Amino acid sequence: MLAAMPDSAPSPLSAGGTSPRDGGDACPGTLRLHRADDGALARVRIPGGVLSADRADALLAVAGRFGDGELHLTSRGNVQLRGLDAECGGGPAELLGAAGLLPSAAHERARNIVASPLAGLDGSPPVGGWLSELDSLVCGSAAAAALSGRFLFALDSGRGDVDALGADMTLIAEGGDCLLRVGAADEVFRLPSADGPRAALLAAELFLRAARDSGAWRVKDLPDDVRTALVRAVGATAGPVVHRPRPRTAKAPAPGPVTAPDSSTPATTTVTAISVGVPLGRLVPAQWRLLTETARRYGNELRLTPWRGIVIPGPFGPPGPSTQSAQSTQPAQSGQSGRAAEALDALAAAGLITGPDSPWTGVGACIGHPGCAKSLSDVRAEAGAAVGPVGRLPVYWSGCERRCGHPHGEWIDVVVTPEGHRISHVRGEHRDPGTVVRNDPAALASAVSGARA
C-alpha cells in the first residue's frame, strides 16, 4: 500500500536498472512516483511547456482515471498529477506514452526544458525549432539519461525571461546567432543559431563528466574550480566569448491579450495570443477543459509557463481599445474582433487570472498541509485568506524551509516555522533576516501586504 512506498518509487514500467546517481535523486517522474500524504505524485515533463489540445486531453484523462482529477502547474512549466493510487502501476505511463508524452522511458526525467512562452508571439523570434531539436537530441543521447531531474535547459527568445531562471544550460536568441550560457556565468559563447541545440547538449554531457567526482546534480553545485574548468571546456568547442550578465528578475507574461505587429500591415497590431494566470497553479477539470477547448478553437496549442500560467496562441484578430496588451508597446487599434475578449471573459468566469488587477496576481504557494508531510501548515488556505490589493512584488508561501517551487529574482518569502510565519525580502541570492508573525491571521495578512508594497 501507499505507506510502504519509498519516497520516490520506480513504476513497474521502468525499463532497466537504476543509474549510480539515482539513489540521491528523488525527483519524481511518470515512471518514478513520489509518495505524498495525499497519495502518490507523478510529474509529467512538458518540454517548453508546449502541449497540443489532444495531449492536454490525455493529461486530464490520466488525472481523472488514476488521481484526484486536478492538474498542478510547476515552476518549470511541467504538470503534476496528485492523489494517485499506489496500486496504479504502469497505467498512467501507458496512457501518457500513447499520447506522445513519454517518448523515451530512459530520459523522462531528463527532459527539463523551459522556453520563453511568448516566443514568436510578441515580436520576439520563435524558439520552437530549438525546442524540438533539443528534446530529440536529449532523448537520443545515452549519456543524457544520467542527467538529474533537477538539471535544467532554457531557451530564451531574447526577452531575458527564462534566462533569469538560473538554468544549467541556456540558449539566448540574438539576431541570426545564439548565445550559450553555462550556469550563471556572465560570459556567454556566441555561435550560429542552428548550432545551438547540439552545443547545449554537448555542454550538458561535459557537465556529467565534470560532476563524476563531486556527484553534483547541477552546474551551480560543482566546486568552483571544477565549474570554471567546465566553462573553459565548453568554450573550447563553442564560439567567441561575449560578456552578458544574466538578468536578475524573471518577468512572467502579464495576463490578458498578447499583441504584435501585423505581418501584413506592420503599422497595425494583431492579438496573437491570450495569457492567463492560474491561482496557486491548481486547475480543476472544468478549468482544464475550458483551456483545452479554447486552444482547440484557435491555435490548437497551450504553453504552460514557469510562472504557473498558460499562454494560448491564436491568432485572435485585431485588438480593440479594451484589449491593449500589457506585453506590447504598440498602440491598440480599433476594429476589435471580440474573440480575445470573449475567450478572456469565459476564462475569468472560470476563476482564472485574466488581468493585472486580480488579487491572485503574483501569489504562489507550495502544496502545503495536508498534501505534504513536511509542511507545518495549510499554506494554500493561508495564502487565500491573505490575498488583497495587488502587490509590487510576488509572494510565495512555503510550509517548511525547503521552499519547494519558489520563484526566482526578487520576491517576498513567507515560510512557516515552529515559531510562526517568517516574512523576508529575497533579492537573487540575498535574503533579508525577516520578521516573524505568530498566530494572528489579520496581522499576517497585513505584514505580507506591507512587504509586497
PEMOGI-V115722 format. One record per pair of residues at least 4 apart in sequence whose ideal C-beta (glycine too) atoms are under 7 Angstrom apart, sorted by the first residue. I is the first residue (numbers start at 1). J is the second residue. If there is no record, write none. Layout:
i: {I/I}
j: {J/J}
//
This chain:
i: {1/2/2/2/2/5/5/5/5/6/7/7/7/8/8/8/8/9/9/9/10/10/10/11/11/11/11/11/11/12/12/13/13/13/13/14/14/14/15/15/16/18/19/21/21/21/25/25/25/27/27/27/27/28/28/28/28/28/28/29/29/29/29/30/30/30/30/30/30/30/31/31/31/32/33/33/33/33/34/34/35/36/36/36/36/37/37/37/37/38/38/38/38/39/39/39/39/40/40/41/41/41/42/42/42/42/43/43/43/44/44/44/44/44/44/45/45/45/45/46/46/46/46/46/46/47/47/47/47/48/48/48/48/48/49/49/49/49/49/49/49/50/50/50/51/51/51/51/52/52/53/53/53/53/53/54/54/55/55/55/55/56/56/56/56/57/57/58/58/58/58/58/59/59/59/60/60/60/60/60/61/61/62/62/62/62/62/63/63/63/63/63/64/64/66/66/66/66/66/67/67/67/67/68/68/69/70/70/70/70/71/71/71/71/72/72/72/72/72/73/73/73/73/73/74/74/74/75/75/75/76/76/76/76/77/77/77/77/79/81/82/84/84/88/90/91/92/93/93/94/95/96/96/97/102/103/104/104/106/107/107/107/107/107/109/110/110/110/110/110/111/111/112/112/112/112/113/113/113/113/113/114/114/114/114/114/114/115/115/115/115/115/116/116/116/116/116/116/116/116/117/117/117/117/118/118/118/118/118/118/118/119/119/119/119/119/120/120/120/120/121/121/121/121/121/122/122/122/122/123/123/124/124/124/125/125/125/127/127/127/127/128/129/130/130/130/130/130/131/131/132/133/133/134/134/134/134/134/135/136/137/137/137/137/138/138/141/141/143/143/144/144/144/146/147/147/147/148/148/150/150/151/151/151/152/152/153/153/153/154/154/154/154/154/155/155/156/156/156/156/156/156/156/156/157/158/158/158/160/160/161/161/162/163/163/163/163/163/164/164/164/164/164/164/164/165/165/165/166/166/168/168/168/168/169/169/169/169/170/171/171/171/171/172/172/172/172/173/173/174/174/176/177/177/177/177/178/178/178/179/179/179/179/179/180/180/180/180/180/180/180/180/181/181/181/182/182/182/182/182/183/183/183/184/184/185/186/186/186/186/187/187/188/188/189/189/189/189/189/190/190/190/191/191/191/191/191/195/196/197/198/199/199/200/201/202/202/203/203/204/206/206/206/206/207/207/207/210/210/210/210/211/211/211/214/214/214/216/216/217/219/222/222/222/223/224/225/226/227/228/229/230/231/232/234/235/248/248/249/249/250/250/252/252/252/253/253/253/253/253/254/254/254/254/255/255/255/255/255/255/255/256/256/256/256/256/256/257/257/257/257/257/257/258/258/258/258/258/258/258/259/259/259/259/259/259/259/259/260/260/260/260/261/261/261/262/262/262/262/268/268/269/269/269/269/269/270/270/270/271/271/271/271/271/271/271/272/272/272/273/273/273/273/274/274/274/274/274/275/275/276/276/276/276/276/276/277/277/277/277/277/278/278/278/278/278/278/279/279/279/280/280/280/280/281/283/283/285/286/286/287/287/287/287/288/289/290/290/290/290/291/291/291/291/292/293/294/294/294/295/295/295/295/295/296/298/298/298/299/299/299/301/302/302/303/303/304/305/305/305/308/316/316/316/317/317/318/318/318/318/319/319/319/319/319/319/319/320/320/320/320/321/322/322/323/323/323/323/324/326/336/338/339/340/341/342/343/344/344/345/346/347/347/348/348/353/353/353/356/356/357/359/359/359/360/361/362/362/362/362/363/363/363/364/364/364/365/365/365/365/365/366/366/366/366/366/366/367/367/368/368/368/368/368/368/368/369/369/369/369/372/374/374/374/375/375/375/376/376/376/377/377/377/378/379/379/379/379/379/380/381/382/382/383/383/385/385/386/386/386/388/388/389/391/391/391/391/392/392/393/393/393/393/394/394/395/395/395/395/395/396/396/396/396/396/397/398/398/398/398/398/399/400/401/403/407/409/410/410/411/412/412/412/412/412/413/413/413/414/414/414/415/416/417/419/419/420/420/420/420/421/421/421/422/422/423/423/423/423/423/423/424/424/424/424/425/425/426/435/437/437/437/440/441/442/443/444/445/446/447/448/449}
j: {86/35/39/40/86/9/35/40/86/35/26/34/35/26/28/32/34/32/33/35/14/31/32/31/32/33/89/90/93/89/90/31/90/93/105/31/32/105/105/106/106/22/146/25/146/148/148/149/217/109/148/149/150/32/33/34/41/42/43/43/108/109/149/42/44/92/93/96/102/108/93/105/108/109/40/41/42/84/40/41/40/41/82/371/372/370/371/372/373/82/83/370/371/82/83/84/85/84/86/80/82/84/80/81/84/92/74/78/80/59/78/79/81/96/101/78/108/111/112/50/51/77/78/79/304/111/113/131/135/113/114/115/131/155/77/114/115/117/303/304/305/131/301/303/55/56/302/304/300/301/57/292/295/296/300/58/99/59/99/100/101/60/288/292/302/61/292/62/95/96/99/101/63/71/79/64/71/285/288/289/65/95/66/81/92/95/96/67/69/70/71/81/69/285/84/85/88/91/92/81/82/83/84/82/83/285/82/282/283/284/79/81/283/288/79/80/82/281/282/79/278/281/304/308/78/80/405/306/405/407/112/114/152/306/114/304/305/306/304/92/371/88/92/92/94/95/96/97/102/98/99/101/102/102/108/139/108/139/145/111/138/139/144/145/149/138/144/145/147/151/135/138/149/151/152/153/131/134/135/153/155/152/154/162/165/167/306/119/127/131/155/162/124/127/155/156/157/159/161/162/253/303/305/311/122/124/159/253/258/311/327/124/125/126/127/157/124/125/126/128/258/260/272/273/313/258/260/327/328/260/261/157/158/159/157/158/173/131/155/157/173/132/133/134/155/171/196/197/135/155/136/137/197/138/153/197/200/201/139/140/141/197/198/201/144/201/201/205/205/208/201/204/205/208/151/204/208/217/218/217/218/168/217/218/167/168/167/169/200/162/163/165/167/170/162/171/160/161/162/163/170/171/172/173/173/172/173/174/164/247/250/251/306/170/172/181/246/247/246/247/248/249/250/408/409/250/306/408/184/408/183/207/218/219/182/200/203/204/181/178/180/196/200/178/179/181/188/178/193/178/179/193/190/191/192/193/191/193/196/188/189/190/242/244/188/189/191/196/199/200/203/238/185/188/246/203/219/230/231/234/219/220/227/220/246/231/243/244/245/246/241/243/242/244/234/235/238/239/241/239/240/242/195/196/199/238/239/199/200/201/202/203/238/204/205/206/237/207/234/208/210/230/233/234/211/219/230/222/226/229/230/215/216/222/222/223/226/221/222/221/227/226/227/230/227/228/229/230/231/232/233/234/235/236/238/241/409/428/409/410/408/409/305/307/309/275/305/309/311/327/275/326/327/356/275/276/277/353/354/355/356/275/325/326/344/354/355/271/274/319/323/325/340/271/272/273/274/275/325/327/269/270/271/272/319/325/328/330/269/270/272/328/266/269/330/266/268/269/270/318/333/319/328/330/332/333/315/317/318/314/315/316/317/319/323/340/313/314/315/311/312/313/314/312/316/340/343/344/309/311/309/310/347/352/353/354/309/352/353/360/361/282/283/308/309/310/352/351/353/360/364/365/380/383/308/287/288/289/290/350/291/350/351/352/292/293/294/346/347/350/295/302/310/312/296/297/298/312/343/299/300/301/302/312/300/312/314/316/312/313/314/313/310/312/310/311/310/309/310/311/364/337/339/340/337/339/333/335/336/337/323/324/325/332/333/336/340/332/334/335/336/332/336/341/332/336/340/341/332/356/341/342/343/344/345/346/347/348/354/349/350/352/354/352/354/358/360/361/361/390/390/387/388/390/387/390/390/391/394/395/383/387/395/394/396/407/379/380/383/396/397/375/379/398/399/404/405/371/372/372/375/377/378/379/380/399/375/377/378/399/399/399/400/402/379/399/400/399/400/416/382/399/416/382/383/397/398/399/416/384/385/386/397/387/397/441/445/444/445/448/445/449/449/395/449/452/453/452/453/410/411/412/452/407/411/411/412/414/448/452/406/407/411/413/414/414/403/406/414/415/416/416/416/415/415/411/428/426/427/426/423/425/448/451/452/424/426/431/421/423/448/422/421/422/436/438/436/437/438/439/436/437/444/434/436/434/435/437/447/448/451/431/432/433/434/432/451/431/447/443/444/447/444/445/446/447/448/449/450/451/452/453}
//
